[in-house]
Amino acid sequence: QVQLVESGGGLVQAGGSLRLSCAVSGHTTAAGWFRQVPGKDRDFVAAISWGFGSTYYADSIKGRFTISGDLANNAIYLQMNSLKPEDTAVYYCAAREFYSNSFSMRADYNFWGQGTQVTVSS
């Protein structure tokens, strides 16, 4: 059974940076980050495929956020720079055991962390 534990959320001013971490236990083929604000869908942010190290990003954060993975320590990270108030959300780590060419849908992942709050003040 795969388990995911996020950390690193918090309060930051606009223009600042935060780094989210996700500890992953168990075998996975890909992992990613999603975010959700109250009353809205959980949206894709970024993903990484372990096989080729390929990364994928939502257009809204491209150039500001970077996803990375550390297989030796079974962790993935999300470096968030130039944060904006609209980045405020609960950020969720996600992972999957199966192989797929799709990375940006909730159904592409079968394991989820508990979420960590990121708040960006203006």
CYANA upper distance limits for C-alpha pairs under 8 A (distance plus 0.5 A):
  1 GLN  CA     25 SER  CA      8.46
  1 GLN  CA     26 GLY  CA      6.81
  2 VAL  CA     24 VAL  CA      7.54
  2 VAL  CA     25 SER  CA      5.89
  2 VAL  CA     26 GLY  CA      5.14
  2 VAL  CA     27 HIS  CA      7.40
  2 VAL  CA     28 THR  CA      8.19
  2 VAL  CA    111 PHE  CA      7.17
  3 GLN  CA     23 ALA  CA      8.50
  3 GLN  CA     24 VAL  CA      6.44
  3 GLN  CA     25 SER  CA      5.72
  3 GLN  CA     26 GLY  CA      7.44
  3 GLN  CA    111 PHE  CA      7.66
  3 GLN  CA    112 TRP  CA      8.10
  3 GLN  CA    113 GLY  CA      7.70
  4 LEU  CA     22 CYS  CA      6.79
  4 LEU  CA     23 ALA  CA      6.10
  4 LEU  CA     24 VAL  CA      5.37
  4 LEU  CA     25 SER  CA      7.10
  4 LEU  CA     93 CYS  CA      7.36
  4 LEU  CA     94 ALA  CA      7.93
  4 LEU  CA     95 ALA  CA      8.48
  4 LEU  CA    111 PHE  CA      7.98
  4 LEU  CA    112 TRP  CA      6.83
  4 LEU  CA    113 GLY  CA      5.21
  4 LEU  CA    114 GLN  CA      8.25
  5 VAL  CA     22 CYS  CA      5.83
  5 VAL  CA     23 ALA  CA      5.67
  5 VAL  CA     24 VAL  CA      7.40
  5 VAL  CA     93 CYS  CA      8.18
  5 VAL  CA    113 GLY  CA      5.94
  5 VAL  CA    114 GLN  CA      7.33
  6 GLU  CA     20 LEU  CA      7.53
  6 GLU  CA     21 SER  CA      6.06
  6 GLU  CA     22 CYS  CA      4.80
  6 GLU  CA     23 ALA  CA      7.01
  6 GLU  CA     92 TYR  CA      7.85
  6 GLU  CA     93 CYS  CA      7.05
  6 GLU  CA    113 GLY  CA      6.86
  6 GLU  CA    114 GLN  CA      7.59
  6 GLU  CA    115 GLY  CA      6.82
  6 GLU  CA    116 THR  CA      6.78
  7 SER  CA     20 LEU  CA      6.32
  7 SER  CA     21 SER  CA      5.73
  7 SER  CA     22 CYS  CA      6.89
  7 SER  CA    116 THR  CA      6.90
  8 GLY  CA     18 LEU  CA      7.65
  8 GLY  CA     19 ARG  CA      6.42
  8 GLY  CA     20 LEU  CA      5.01
  8 GLY  CA     21 SER  CA      6.54
  8 GLY  CA    116 THR  CA      7.89
  9 GLY  CA     18 LEU  CA      7.66
  9 GLY  CA     19 ARG  CA      8.03
  9 GLY  CA     20 LEU  CA      6.70
  9 GLY  CA    116 THR  CA      5.88
  9 GLY  CA    117 GLN  CA      5.79
  9 GLY  CA    118 VAL  CA      5.46
  9 GLY  CA    119 THR  CA      8.48
 10 GLY  CA     18 LEU  CA      8.41
 10 GLY  CA    116 THR  CA      8.50
 10 GLY  CA    117 GLN  CA      6.64
 10 GLY  CA    118 VAL  CA      5.53
 10 GLY  CA    119 THR  CA      6.62
 11 LEU  CA    118 VAL  CA      6.65
 11 LEU  CA    119 THR  CA      5.25
 11 LEU  CA    120 VAL  CA      6.43
 11 LEU  CA    121 SER  CA      7.86
 12 VAL  CA     16 GLY  CA      6.61
 12 VAL  CA     17 SER  CA      7.71
 12 VAL  CA     18 LEU  CA      8.09
 12 VAL  CA    118 VAL  CA      8.43
 12 VAL  CA    119 THR  CA      6.83
 12 VAL  CA    120 VAL  CA      5.52
 12 VAL  CA    121 SER  CA      6.78
 13 GLN  CA     83 LEU  CA      8.15
 13 GLN  CA    120 VAL  CA      5.85
 13 GLN  CA    121 SER  CA      5.27
 13 GLN  CA    122 SER  CA      6.68
 14 ALA  CA     82 SER  CA      7.49
 14 ALA  CA     83 LEU  CA      5.82
 14 ALA  CA     84 LYS  CA      5.54
 14 ALA  CA     85 PRO  CA      6.74
 14 ALA  CA    120 VAL  CA      6.18
 14 ALA  CA    121 SER  CA      6.16
 14 ALA  CA    122 SER  CA      5.83
 15 GLY  CA     81 ASN  CA      7.57
 15 GLY  CA     82 SER  CA      4.70
 15 GLY  CA     83 LEU  CA      5.38
 15 GLY  CA     84 LYS  CA      6.89
 16 GLY  CA     81 ASN  CA      6.67
 16 GLY  CA     82 SER  CA      6.01
 16 GLY  CA     83 LEU  CA      6.04
 17 SER  CA     79 GLN  CA      7.98
 17 SER  CA     80 MET  CA      5.89
 17 SER  CA     81 ASN  CA      4.92
 17 SER  CA     82 SER  CA      6.75
 17 SER  CA     83 LEU  CA      6.69
 18 LEU  CA     79 GLN  CA      6.70
 18 LEU  CA     80 MET  CA      5.73
 18 LEU  CA     81 ASN  CA      7.26
 19 ARG  CA     77 TYR  CA      7.31
 19 ARG  CA     78 LEU  CA      6.07
 19 ARG  CA     79 GLN  CA      4.95
 19 ARG  CA     80 MET  CA      6.42
 20 LEU  CA     77 TYR  CA      5.97
 20 LEU  CA     78 LEU  CA      5.47
 20 LEU  CA     79 GLN  CA      6.95
 20 LEU  CA     80 MET  CA      8.41
 21 SER  CA     75 ALA  CA      7.40
 21 SER  CA     76 ILE  CA      6.40
 21 SER  CA     77 TYR  CA      5.02
 21 SER  CA     78 LEU  CA      7.05
 22 CYS  CA     75 ALA  CA      5.94
 22 CYS  CA     76 ILE  CA      5.75
 22 CYS  CA     77 TYR  CA      6.74
 22 CYS  CA     93 CYS  CA      6.85
 23 ALA  CA     74 ASN  CA      6.64
 23 ALA  CA     75 ALA  CA      5.09
 23 ALA  CA     76 ILE  CA      7.32
 24 VAL  CA     74 ASN  CA      5.72
 24 VAL  CA     75 ALA  CA      5.94
 24 VAL  CA     76 ILE  CA      8.11
 25 SER  CA     74 ASN  CA      7.21
 27 HIS  CA     97 GLU  CA      7.01
 28 THR  CA     95 ALA  CA      6.89
 28 THR  CA     96 ARG  CA      5.89
 28 THR  CA     97 GLU  CA      5.02
 28 THR  CA     98 PHE  CA      8.02
 29 THR  CA     49 SER  CA      6.87
 29 THR  CA     50 TRP  CA      6.14
 29 THR  CA     51 GLY  CA      7.48
 29 THR  CA     95 ALA  CA      8.07
 29 THR  CA     96 ARG  CA      6.54
 29 THR  CA     97 GLU  CA      5.94
 29 THR  CA     98 PHE  CA      6.89
 29 THR  CA     99 TYR  CA      6.92
 30 ALA  CA     47 ALA  CA      7.75
 30 ALA  CA     48 ILE  CA      6.22
 30 ALA  CA     49 SER  CA      4.89
 30 ALA  CA     50 TRP  CA      6.03
 30 ALA  CA     95 ALA  CA      6.25
 30 ALA  CA     96 ARG  CA      6.33
 30 ALA  CA     97 GLU  CA      7.95
 30 ALA  CA     99 TYR  CA      8.48
 31 ALA  CA     47 ALA  CA      6.14
 31 ALA  CA     48 ILE  CA      6.05
 31 ALA  CA     49 SER  CA      7.17
 31 ALA  CA     50 TRP  CA      8.48
 31 ALA  CA     76 ILE  CA      8.06
 31 ALA  CA     93 CYS  CA      7.84
 31 ALA  CA     94 ALA  CA      5.98
 31 ALA  CA     95 ALA  CA      4.60
 31 ALA  CA     96 ARG  CA      7.04
 31 ALA  CA    109 TYR  CA      8.29
 32 GLY  CA     45 VAL  CA      8.00
 32 GLY  CA     46 ALA  CA      5.96
 32 GLY  CA     47 ALA  CA      4.30
 32 GLY  CA     48 ILE  CA      6.53
 32 GLY  CA     93 CYS  CA      6.35
 32 GLY  CA     94 ALA  CA      5.66
 32 GLY  CA     95 ALA  CA      6.81
 32 GLY  CA    103 PHE  CA      8.40
 33 TRP  CA     44 PHE  CA      7.02
 33 TRP  CA     45 VAL  CA      5.91
 33 TRP  CA     46 ALA  CA      5.81
 33 TRP  CA     47 ALA  CA      6.75
 33 TRP  CA     78 LEU  CA      8.19
 33 TRP  CA     91 TYR  CA      7.23
 33 TRP  CA     92 TYR  CA      6.08
 33 TRP  CA     93 CYS  CA      5.20
 33 TRP  CA     94 ALA  CA      6.48
 34 PHE  CA     42 ARG  CA      6.78
 34 PHE  CA     43 ASP  CA      5.80
 34 PHE  CA     44 PHE  CA      4.96
 34 PHE  CA     45 VAL  CA      5.48
 34 PHE  CA     46 ALA  CA      7.58
 34 PHE  CA     91 TYR  CA      6.22
 34 PHE  CA     92 TYR  CA      5.64
 34 PHE  CA     93 CYS  CA      7.03
 34 PHE  CA     94 ALA  CA      7.90
 35 ARG  CA     42 ARG  CA      5.95
 35 ARG  CA     43 ASP  CA      5.80
 35 ARG  CA     44 PHE  CA      7.11
 35 ARG  CA     45 VAL  CA      7.24
 35 ARG  CA     89 ALA  CA      6.31
 35 ARG  CA     90 VAL  CA      5.93
 35 ARG  CA     91 TYR  CA      4.77
 35 ARG  CA     92 TYR  CA      6.36
 36 GLN  CA     40 LYS  CA      7.01
 36 GLN  CA     41 ASP  CA      6.67
 36 GLN  CA     42 ARG  CA      4.94
 36 GLN  CA     43 ASP  CA      6.66
 36 GLN  CA     89 ALA  CA      5.81
 36 GLN  CA     90 VAL  CA      5.81
 36 GLN  CA     91 TYR  CA      7.07
 37 VAL  CA     41 ASP  CA      7.99
 37 VAL  CA     42 ARG  CA      8.01
 37 VAL  CA     88 THR  CA      7.97
 37 VAL  CA     89 ALA  CA      5.40
 37 VAL  CA     90 VAL  CA      6.92
 42 ARG  CA    106 ARG  CA      8.12
 44 PHE  CA     57 TYR  CA      8.44
 44 PHE  CA     58 ALA  CA      6.89
 44 PHE  CA    104 SER  CA      5.91
 44 PHE  CA    105 MET  CA      7.24
 44 PHE  CA    106 ARG  CA      8.13
 45 VAL  CA     57 TYR  CA      6.38
 45 VAL  CA     58 ALA  CA      5.64
 45 VAL  CA     61 ILE  CA      7.61
 45 VAL  CA    104 SER  CA      8.34
 46 ALA  CA     55 THR  CA      7.73
 46 ALA  CA     56 TYR  CA      5.89
 46 ALA  CA     57 TYR  CA      4.85
 46 ALA  CA     58 ALA  CA      6.68
 46 ALA  CA     66 THR  CA      8.39
 46 ALA  CA     67 ILE  CA      6.95
 46 ALA  CA    104 SER  CA      8.13
 47 ALA  CA     55 THR  CA      6.11
 47 ALA  CA     56 TYR  CA      5.61
 47 ALA  CA     57 TYR  CA      7.16
 47 ALA  CA     67 ILE  CA      7.33
 47 ALA  CA    103 PHE  CA      6.93
 47 ALA  CA    104 SER  CA      7.99
 48 ILE  CA     53 GLY  CA      6.75
 48 ILE  CA     54 SER  CA      6.12
 48 ILE  CA     55 THR  CA      4.96
 48 ILE  CA     56 TYR  CA      6.92
 48 ILE  CA     67 ILE  CA      7.45
 48 ILE  CA     68 SER  CA      7.60
 48 ILE  CA     69 GLY  CA      7.86
 49 SER  CA     53 GLY  CA      5.69
 49 SER  CA     54 SER  CA      5.72
 49 SER  CA     55 THR  CA      7.00
 50 TRP  CA     54 SER  CA      7.83
 50 TRP  CA     69 GLY  CA      8.45
 55 THR  CA     67 ILE  CA      7.62
 56 TYR  CA    103 PHE  CA      7.96
 57 TYR  CA     61 ILE  CA      7.49
 57 TYR  CA     62 LYS  CA      6.40
 58 ALA  CA     62 LYS  CA      6.69
 61 ILE  CA     65 PHE  CA      6.28
 64 ARG  CA     80 MET  CA      6.67
 64 ARG  CA     81 ASN  CA      5.67
 64 ARG  CA     82 SER  CA      6.61
 64 ARG  CA     83 LEU  CA      8.21
 65 PHE  CA     78 LEU  CA      7.19
 65 PHE  CA     79 GLN  CA      5.99
 65 PHE  CA     80 MET  CA      4.96
 65 PHE  CA     81 ASN  CA      6.48
 66 THR  CA     78 LEU  CA      6.16
 66 THR  CA     79 GLN  CA      5.58
 66 THR  CA     80 MET  CA      7.14
 67 ILE  CA     76 ILE  CA      7.73
 67 ILE  CA     77 TYR  CA      6.15
 67 ILE  CA     78 LEU  CA      5.11
 67 ILE  CA     79 GLN  CA      6.90
 68 SER  CA     76 ILE  CA      6.18
 68 SER  CA     77 TYR  CA      5.76
 68 SER  CA     78 LEU  CA      7.10
 69 GLY  CA     74 ASN  CA      8.23
 69 GLY  CA     75 ALA  CA      6.38
 69 GLY  CA     76 ILE  CA      4.73
 69 GLY  CA     77 TYR  CA      6.68
 70 ASP  CA     74 ASN  CA      6.26
 70 ASP  CA     75 ALA  CA      5.73
 70 ASP  CA     76 ILE  CA      6.58
 71 LEU  CA     75 ALA  CA      7.00
 83 LEU  CA     87 ASP  CA      6.99
 83 LEU  CA    120 VAL  CA      7.25
 84 LYS  CA     88 THR  CA      8.09
 84 LYS  CA    120 VAL  CA      6.65
 84 LYS  CA    121 SER  CA      8.32
 84 LYS  CA    122 SER  CA      8.08
 85 PRO  CA    119 THR  CA      7.84
 85 PRO  CA    120 VAL  CA      5.18
 85 PRO  CA    121 SER  CA      6.19
 85 PRO  CA    122 SER  CA      6.47
 86 GLU  CA    120 VAL  CA      8.07
 87 ASP  CA    118 VAL  CA      8.11
 87 ASP  CA    119 THR  CA      7.98
 87 ASP  CA    120 VAL  CA      7.20
 88 THR  CA    117 GLN  CA      8.30
 88 THR  CA    118 VAL  CA      5.90
 88 THR  CA    119 THR  CA      5.07
 88 THR  CA    120 VAL  CA      5.94
 89 ALA  CA    117 GLN  CA      6.56
 89 ALA  CA    118 VAL  CA      6.03
 89 ALA  CA    119 THR  CA      7.12
 90 VAL  CA    115 GLY  CA      6.35
 90 VAL  CA    116 THR  CA      5.85
 90 VAL  CA    117 GLN  CA      4.84
 90 VAL  CA    118 VAL  CA      6.49
 91 TYR  CA    115 GLY  CA      5.81
 91 TYR  CA    116 THR  CA      5.78
 91 TYR  CA    117 GLN  CA      6.70
 91 TYR  CA    118 VAL  CA      7.45
 92 TYR  CA    112 TRP  CA      7.33
 92 TYR  CA    113 GLY  CA      6.30
 92 TYR  CA    114 GLN  CA      7.18
 92 TYR  CA    115 GLY  CA      4.92
 92 TYR  CA    116 THR  CA      7.11
 93 CYS  CA    112 TRP  CA      6.35
 93 CYS  CA    113 GLY  CA      5.73
 93 CYS  CA    114 GLN  CA      8.43
 93 CYS  CA    115 GLY  CA      7.43
 94 ALA  CA    109 TYR  CA      6.56
 94 ALA  CA    110 ASN  CA      7.96
 94 ALA  CA    111 PHE  CA      6.09
 94 ALA  CA    112 TRP  CA      5.03
 94 ALA  CA    113 GLY  CA      6.88
 95 ALA  CA    109 TYR  CA      5.80
 95 ALA  CA    110 ASN  CA      6.92
 95 ALA  CA    111 PHE  CA      5.72
 95 ALA  CA    112 TRP  CA      7.09
 96 ARG  CA    108 ASP  CA      7.71
 96 ARG  CA    109 TYR  CA      5.21
 96 ARG  CA    110 ASN  CA      5.74
 96 ARG  CA    111 PHE  CA      6.55
 97 GLU  CA    110 ASN  CA      8.03
100 SER  CA    108 ASP  CA      8.02
102 SER  CA    108 ASP  CA      6.91
103 PHE  CA    108 ASP  CA      6.42
104 SER  CA    108 ASP  CA      7.51
105 MET  CA    109 TYR  CA      8.24
